Amino acid sequence: MIVTRNTSIVRVIAWTWHHILWLLLGTTSIAVLYYFKIITIAIPWLPVSVIGTAVAFYTGFKNNSAYDRMWEARKIWGGIINDSRSWGMMIDSFVTNLFAKEKVSAEEIHRIKKRLIYRHVAWLYAHRSQLLIPTPWEHISQGGHIARRAKYYQENFGVGLIGDEVTRTELKLFLPQEEHDRLINYKNTATQIINEQGRDLRELRERELIEDFRHMELANLLKGFYTLQGKNERIKKFPLPRQYANMSFYFIAIFIFLLPFSMIPELMNLTPESNLGLLLAIPLTTLIGWVYVMMEVIGDYSENPFQGMANDIPMLSLCRVIEIDLREMLGETDLPPSIQAKDGILM
């Protein structure tokens, strides 16, 4: 997630210089052909402007849909934060000797609380890791230039910025060795971690360390975690319908292809006795094309909020916030640091 109020022109150029380059080269090549009168075709400005207006509306619809996916993902993670704090509060206050016939020591009670809370932290990081697994329609899964650019963005403006912090999130730090080795081999480890929590609650009920009401309340929270996990997985595993996403690309490509054949001769006619219009047409046509390309790129990179890039939901930061809150409920003071933004990007 980009956290700087304003994006510097240097960063914009770093993200988009290759688009500026091919637009500039293409426009200049066509301008040279007009200069030497190799081509003389002039498309009227009116139909090109109508196409440009239609494309802008269509791209706006796509970008709104992409933003809705991203904002829904952020709301889901907001729910995870709230319910996680409720889980920690209930574990801390519900697990007691109050209803037990065979009392256990305070140290045992604390170990049980720590096991349940640490397992939940493990679920958070497991869920995050699973959401970062690429799907076939994400950029990193494509071939050629698109995949190379996606890898560059991830390394320089995404998950590549947080290599040191990720080492603090390994599941073996929060799960017993036997449990870790068993759960890590499942296809959906996060799902099985919640199921393990349910089994643990059942055993606590059998030992009467929680009674029926408390058992039901905690089980309902686990059910809520499944619901939130499923919502995130729906966004991850169901793409923005490709008929909308792909057609936007084609429409913009058509508009950018037609634009020089209308803009260049139009400006040349304004100054028939000099080449000023021709020279002016090159940067103006490049600028208009760049604006449309960026509208497409912004929507394209925002529609998948879990692909490890700058536009992502800052899942690691949110997981760390929850971890710190829950471990403080256990009375711990040796806590990991909060995740800080790097280069204006919070992951």
C-alpha positions as CSV (number, residue, x, y, z in Angstrom):
1,M,0.0,0.0,0.0
2,I,1.4,3.4,-1.0
3,V,1.3,5.6,2.1
4,T,2.9,8.8,0.8
5,R,0.5,11.6,0.3
6,N,1.9,12.6,-3.1
7,T,3.8,10.3,-5.6
8,S,6.9,12.0,-6.8
9,I,7.4,12.5,-10.5
10,V,10.7,10.5,-10.2
11,R,8.7,7.5,-9.0
12,V,6.0,7.9,-11.7
13,I,8.8,7.9,-14.3
14,A,10.4,4.9,-12.7
15,W,7.1,3.0,-13.0
16,T,6.1,4.2,-16.5
17,W,9.3,5.1,-18.4
18,H,8.9,2.1,-20.8
19,H,5.4,3.2,-21.7
20,I,6.7,6.7,-22.3
21,L,9.5,5.3,-24.5
22,W,7.4,3.2,-26.8
23,L,4.8,5.9,-27.2
24,L,7.4,8.5,-28.0
25,L,9.2,6.2,-30.5
26,G,5.9,5.3,-32.2
27,T,4.6,8.8,-32.4
28,T,8.0,10.1,-33.7
29,S,8.2,7.4,-36.4
30,I,4.7,8.3,-37.7
31,A,5.6,12.1,-37.6
32,V,8.7,11.4,-39.7
33,L,6.5,9.6,-42.2
34,Y,4.3,12.6,-42.4
35,Y,7.3,14.9,-42.7
36,F,8.6,13.1,-45.8
37,K,5.0,12.7,-47.1
38,I,5.4,9.0,-47.2
39,I,1.9,8.9,-45.7
40,T,-0.7,11.7,-46.1
41,I,-3.8,10.1,-44.6
42,A,-5.7,12.3,-42.1
43,I,-8.4,10.8,-40.0
44,P,-11.0,13.4,-38.9
45,W,-10.7,14.4,-35.2
46,L,-14.4,13.9,-34.5
47,P,-14.6,10.0,-34.8
48,V,-11.3,9.7,-32.9
49,S,-12.5,11.9,-30.1
50,V,-15.7,9.9,-29.9
51,I,-13.7,6.7,-29.6
52,G,-11.5,8.3,-26.9
53,T,-14.6,9.4,-24.9
54,A,-16.1,5.9,-25.1
55,V,-12.8,4.3,-24.0
56,A,-12.5,6.7,-21.1
57,F,-16.0,5.7,-19.8
58,Y,-15.3,2.0,-20.3
59,T,-11.9,2.2,-18.5
60,G,-13.5,4.2,-15.7
61,F,-16.0,1.4,-15.2
62,K,-13.2,-1.2,-15.1
63,N,-11.2,0.9,-12.6
64,N,-14.2,1.3,-10.3
65,S,-14.6,-2.4,-10.3
66,A,-10.9,-2.9,-9.5
67,Y,-11.1,-0.4,-6.6
68,D,-14.2,-2.2,-5.3
69,R,-12.2,-5.5,-5.1
70,M,-9.4,-3.8,-3.3
71,W,-11.6,-1.9,-0.8
72,E,-13.6,-5.1,-0.1
73,A,-10.3,-6.9,0.7
74,R,-9.4,-4.1,3.1
75,K,-12.7,-4.4,4.9
76,I,-12.3,-8.1,5.2
77,W,-8.9,-7.6,6.8
78,G,-10.5,-5.0,9.1
79,G,-12.9,-7.8,10.2
80,I,-10.0,-10.1,10.8
81,I,-8.4,-7.5,13.1
82,N,-11.5,-7.0,15.1
83,D,-12.4,-10.7,15.5
84,S,-8.7,-11.5,16.4
85,R,-8.8,-9.1,19.2
86,S,-12.0,-10.6,20.4
87,W,-10.5,-14.0,20.2
88,G,-7.6,-12.9,22.4
89,M,-9.9,-11.2,24.9
90,M,-12.1,-14.3,25.2
91,I,-9.3,-16.7,25.5
92,D,-7.7,-14.6,28.2
93,S,-11.0,-14.3,30.2
94,F,-12.8,-17.6,29.4
95,V,-10.1,-20.2,30.0
96,T,-10.2,-20.6,33.8
97,N,-10.6,-23.1,36.6
98,L,-14.0,-21.7,37.4
99,F,-16.0,-24.7,36.2
100,A,-13.3,-27.4,36.4
101,K,-13.7,-30.2,38.9
102,E,-10.0,-31.0,38.6
103,K,-8.2,-27.8,39.0
104,V,-5.0,-27.1,37.0
105,S,-2.2,-24.8,37.8
106,A,-1.9,-21.2,36.8
107,E,1.1,-22.1,34.7
108,E,-1.0,-24.7,32.8
109,I,-3.8,-22.2,32.2
110,H,-1.2,-19.8,30.8
111,R,0.2,-22.5,28.5
112,I,-3.2,-23.2,27.2
113,K,-3.9,-19.5,26.5
114,K,-0.5,-19.1,24.8
115,R,-1.1,-22.2,22.6
116,L,-4.5,-21.0,21.4
117,I,-3.3,-17.4,20.8
118,Y,-0.1,-18.5,19.1
119,R,-2.0,-20.9,16.9
120,H,-4.2,-18.0,15.8
121,V,-1.1,-15.9,14.9
122,A,0.1,-18.9,12.9
123,W,-3.3,-18.9,11.1
124,L,-2.9,-15.2,10.2
125,Y,0.5,-15.7,8.6
126,A,-0.5,-18.9,6.9
127,H,-3.5,-17.2,5.4
128,R,-1.4,-14.3,4.2
129,S,1.1,-16.7,2.6
130,Q,-1.6,-18.6,0.8
131,L,-3.1,-15.3,-0.6
132,L,0.3,-14.4,-2.1
133,I,0.4,-17.6,-4.2
134,P,0.1,-16.4,-7.8
135,T,-3.0,-17.3,-9.8
136,P,-2.9,-17.9,-13.6
137,W,-4.3,-14.5,-14.4
138,E,-2.0,-12.4,-12.2
139,H,0.9,-10.6,-13.9
140,I,3.7,-12.7,-12.4
141,S,2.2,-15.8,-14.0
142,Q,2.2,-14.3,-17.5
143,G,5.1,-14.8,-19.9
144,G,7.7,-12.5,-21.4
145,H,7.8,-8.8,-20.7
146,I,4.7,-8.7,-18.4
147,A,6.1,-11.3,-16.0
148,R,9.5,-9.6,-16.0
149,R,7.9,-6.2,-15.2
150,A,5.8,-7.8,-12.5
151,K,8.8,-9.4,-10.9
152,Y,10.6,-6.1,-11.0
153,Y,7.6,-4.4,-9.3
154,Q,7.5,-7.1,-6.6
155,E,11.2,-6.8,-5.9
156,N,11.5,-3.0,-5.9
157,F,8.0,-1.8,-4.9
158,G,6.5,-4.8,-3.2
159,V,7.3,-7.9,-1.1
160,G,11.0,-7.5,-2.0
161,L,11.1,-4.6,0.4
162,I,10.3,-6.7,3.5
163,G,12.7,-9.7,3.3
164,D,14.0,-9.2,6.9
165,E,10.5,-9.0,8.4
166,V,9.2,-12.1,6.7
167,T,11.7,-14.3,8.6
168,R,9.8,-13.4,11.8
169,T,6.6,-14.9,10.5
170,E,7.6,-18.6,10.0
171,L,4.9,-20.9,11.3
172,K,7.3,-23.0,13.3
173,L,7.7,-20.0,15.7
174,F,4.0,-20.3,16.6
175,L,3.2,-24.0,16.4
176,P,4.6,-27.0,18.3
177,Q,7.0,-29.0,16.1
178,E,4.7,-32.0,15.7
179,E,1.7,-29.8,14.9
180,H,3.7,-27.7,12.5
181,D,5.1,-30.8,10.6
182,R,1.6,-32.2,10.4
183,L,-0.4,-29.1,9.3
184,I,2.2,-27.7,6.9
185,N,1.6,-30.6,4.5
186,Y,-2.1,-29.9,4.0
187,K,-3.2,-28.2,0.8
188,N,-4.9,-25.4,2.8
189,T,-2.9,-25.1,6.0
190,A,-4.8,-22.1,7.2
191,T,-8.1,-24.1,7.1
192,Q,-6.6,-26.9,9.1
193,I,-5.1,-24.5,11.7
194,I,-8.6,-23.3,12.5
195,N,-9.9,-26.9,12.6
196,E,-7.1,-27.6,15.1
197,Q,-8.4,-24.7,17.2
198,G,-11.8,-26.4,17.2
199,R,-10.4,-29.7,18.4
200,D,-8.5,-27.9,21.2
201,L,-11.7,-26.1,22.3
202,R,-13.5,-29.5,22.5
203,E,-10.8,-30.9,24.7
204,L,-11.0,-27.8,27.0
205,R,-14.7,-28.4,27.2
206,E,-14.2,-32.0,28.2
207,R,-11.8,-30.9,30.9
208,E,-14.4,-28.3,31.9
209,L,-11.9,-25.4,31.6
210,I,-14.6,-23.8,29.6
211,E,-18.4,-24.5,29.8
212,D,-21.0,-24.7,27.1
213,F,-21.7,-21.0,26.6
214,R,-18.0,-20.1,26.4
215,H,-17.4,-23.0,24.1
216,M,-20.1,-21.8,21.7
217,E,-18.9,-18.2,21.8
218,L,-15.4,-19.3,20.9
219,A,-16.6,-21.7,18.2
220,N,-18.6,-18.9,16.6
221,L,-15.5,-16.8,16.4
222,L,-13.7,-19.7,14.6
223,K,-16.6,-19.9,12.3
224,G,-16.2,-16.1,11.6
225,F,-12.6,-16.6,10.8
226,Y,-13.6,-19.3,8.2
227,T,-16.0,-16.8,6.7
228,L,-13.4,-14.0,6.5
229,Q,-10.9,-16.4,5.1
230,G,-13.4,-17.6,2.5
231,K,-14.1,-14.0,1.4
232,N,-10.5,-13.3,0.8
233,E,-10.1,-16.5,-1.1
234,R,-13.1,-15.5,-3.3
235,I,-11.3,-12.3,-4.3
236,K,-8.1,-14.2,-4.8
237,K,-9.5,-17.1,-6.8
238,F,-12.2,-15.3,-8.9
239,P,-10.7,-12.7,-11.2
240,L,-12.2,-9.5,-12.5
241,P,-14.2,-10.9,-15.5
242,R,-11.7,-11.1,-18.3
243,Q,-14.2,-9.9,-20.9
244,Y,-14.2,-6.5,-19.1
245,A,-10.5,-6.4,-18.3
246,N,-9.2,-7.5,-21.7
247,M,-11.5,-5.5,-23.9
248,S,-10.4,-2.3,-22.1
249,F,-6.8,-3.1,-23.2
250,Y,-7.9,-3.6,-26.8
251,F,-10.0,-0.5,-26.9
252,I,-7.1,1.7,-25.6
253,A,-4.8,0.1,-28.1
254,I,-7.2,1.0,-31.0
255,F,-7.5,4.5,-29.8
256,I,-3.7,5.0,-29.4
257,F,-3.2,3.5,-32.9
258,L,-5.6,6.0,-34.5
259,L,-4.6,9.0,-32.4
260,P,-1.4,10.0,-34.3
261,F,-3.2,9.8,-37.7
262,S,-5.6,12.4,-36.5
263,M,-3.5,14.6,-34.1
264,I,-0.4,15.0,-36.3
265,P,-2.1,16.2,-39.5
266,E,-4.5,18.3,-37.4
267,L,-1.6,20.2,-35.8
268,M,0.4,20.3,-39.0
269,N,-2.4,22.2,-40.7
270,L,-2.3,24.9,-38.0
271,T,1.2,25.9,-39.1
272,P,1.5,24.9,-42.8
273,E,4.5,27.2,-43.4
274,S,6.6,25.7,-40.6
275,N,7.2,22.4,-38.8
276,L,6.1,23.8,-35.4
277,G,2.8,21.9,-35.5
278,L,4.6,18.7,-36.4
279,L,7.1,19.2,-33.5
280,L,4.3,20.0,-31.1
281,A,2.3,17.0,-32.2
282,I,4.9,14.5,-31.0
283,P,4.8,15.4,-27.3
284,L,1.1,16.1,-27.2
285,T,0.2,12.7,-28.9
286,T,2.6,10.9,-26.6
287,L,1.1,12.7,-23.5
288,I,-2.5,11.8,-24.5
289,G,-1.5,8.2,-25.2
290,W,0.3,8.0,-21.9
291,V,-2.7,9.2,-20.0
292,Y,-4.9,6.5,-21.5
293,V,-2.2,3.8,-20.9
294,M,-1.9,4.8,-17.3
295,M,-5.7,4.6,-16.7
296,E,-5.5,1.0,-18.0
297,V,-2.3,0.2,-16.0
298,I,-3.7,1.6,-12.7
299,G,-6.9,-0.5,-13.0
300,D,-4.9,-3.6,-14.2
301,Y,-2.6,-3.6,-11.2
302,S,-5.3,-2.8,-8.7
303,E,-7.8,-5.5,-9.5
304,N,-5.7,-8.2,-7.7
305,P,-5.1,-6.9,-4.1
306,F,-3.0,-9.9,-3.1
307,Q,-0.2,-10.2,-5.6
308,G,2.7,-8.7,-3.6
309,M,3.0,-5.3,-5.2
310,A,2.8,-1.7,-4.1
311,N,-1.0,-1.5,-4.5
312,D,-1.6,-4.5,-2.3
313,I,-3.5,-4.7,1.0
314,P,-0.7,-4.4,3.7
315,M,-1.3,-7.8,5.0
316,L,2.1,-8.3,6.8
317,S,1.6,-5.0,8.6
318,L,-1.9,-6.0,9.7
319,C,-0.8,-9.4,10.8
320,R,2.0,-7.9,12.9
321,V,-0.4,-5.4,14.5
322,I,-2.7,-8.3,15.6
323,E,0.3,-10.4,16.7
324,I,1.5,-7.6,19.0
325,D,-1.9,-7.0,20.4
326,L,-2.5,-10.7,21.2
327,R,0.9,-11.3,22.7
328,E,0.5,-8.2,24.9
329,M,-2.7,-9.8,26.2
330,L,-0.5,-12.7,27.3
331,G,1.7,-10.3,29.2
332,E,4.7,-10.6,26.9
333,T,7.1,-7.7,26.5
334,D,9.6,-9.2,24.1
335,L,7.6,-8.2,21.0
336,P,8.5,-7.9,17.3
337,P,8.6,-4.4,15.9
338,S,5.8,-3.0,13.9
339,I,6.1,-3.1,10.2
340,Q,7.3,0.3,8.9
341,A,6.8,1.7,5.4
342,K,9.8,1.5,3.1
343,D,10.2,3.9,0.2
344,G,6.7,5.1,0.9
345,I,5.2,1.6,0.6
346,L,3.7,-0.4,3.5
347,M,3.4,-4.2,3.0
